[in-house]
Amino acid sequence: MLNAPSICEDRVTTAHRAKLAYIYVRRSTAGQVRQHQESTELQYRLVDRATWFGWPRERIEVIDDDLGKSGATSDGRCGFQRLIAEIGLGKAGLVLSLDASRLARNNRDWHQLLELCSLFGVLIADGERLYDPCAYHDRLLLGLSGIMSEAELHQIKVRLHQGERQKAARGELRLPLPAGLVYGRDGRVVLNPDEECRRGCCCCLPSSRSFAAPKPSCVISNRPACDCRCGRSAGRHRTRSCGSRRIARGCCIS
C-alpha cells in the first residue's frame, strides 16, 4: 500500500526537484514476474508517489532492468549498477523503491547506496515514508531495513533447504534428470515415452564409444538439428532445441 506524503515532507527542496527521480523495480525470479504481477504493478505505481513529492512525470525515470534477478548481489544487476552510476554523477534527487529488499539484500550494496545518497544529498523513499540519509535517525532506520532484508533472505534459504532435506529423508525429493529420462507415475526413473526424444538420444550412443572416457558426458554429432523433449514426469515434457555444433549434457547435439 502506498501512503500519500504528509505535510511534514518539507525536506524535499527545489534543489532535489531540479534533479531526476528514479523508480527502481525488481522481482527476484522470472516466475514471479509472470505469475505474481500485483507486486510488479504496485512498484510501477511508485511513479504516482513521485508526483506527490513534486516531480513532473517527464522527470521521473523507471529502472526495471533487474526484473527476474536476485538482490543477493549486485553482479549481473545492470539496473542497480546504473542507479548507482546516476547517483554518483549527481543526476538523482530522489530514489524510490517499494522497500529496502527491492534495492539490495546484502549490506555491502545497501550501505554503498546509502553512502552515495548521503554524499550527493539524494533522498530515499519507499511505500510508507521519505528518508534523508544525511539525517541521523533516518540513516539509522535505513541501516536497520538493510539488515532485516539480508536476514530475511537467509531465513528464506534456511526454510527451503530444510524442506528439501525433509523430502530427501522421506525419499520424495526429485532432482532434474538428463534428457531422455523422466519420472514415471510411480516415481521411478524411466525412459522418456516420446519416441522422437528417444531416437534423438539413442542416435548419439554409437558415437560415444569412440571416447576414451567410460562415461562421456558430452557428445558431438554432425547430424542435422533435432528437438529433444524432456520433462520431470511422464506426460509433461519440455522441448529443448539442439542447434548446430552445440554441446549439451545427455542429448544429441548437431
PyMOL commands that set and color helices and strands:
alter all, ss='L'
color gray80, all
select helices_A, chain A and resi 14-17+30-35+37-44+46-52+57-59+78-88+100-103+107-120+136-169+195-202+205-208
alter helices_A, ss='H'
color red, helices_A
select strands_A, chain A and resi 20-27+60-67+92-96+123-125+130-131+181-183+189-191+226-233+236-242
alter strands_A, ss='S'
color yellow, strands_A
deselect
rebuild
show_as cartoon
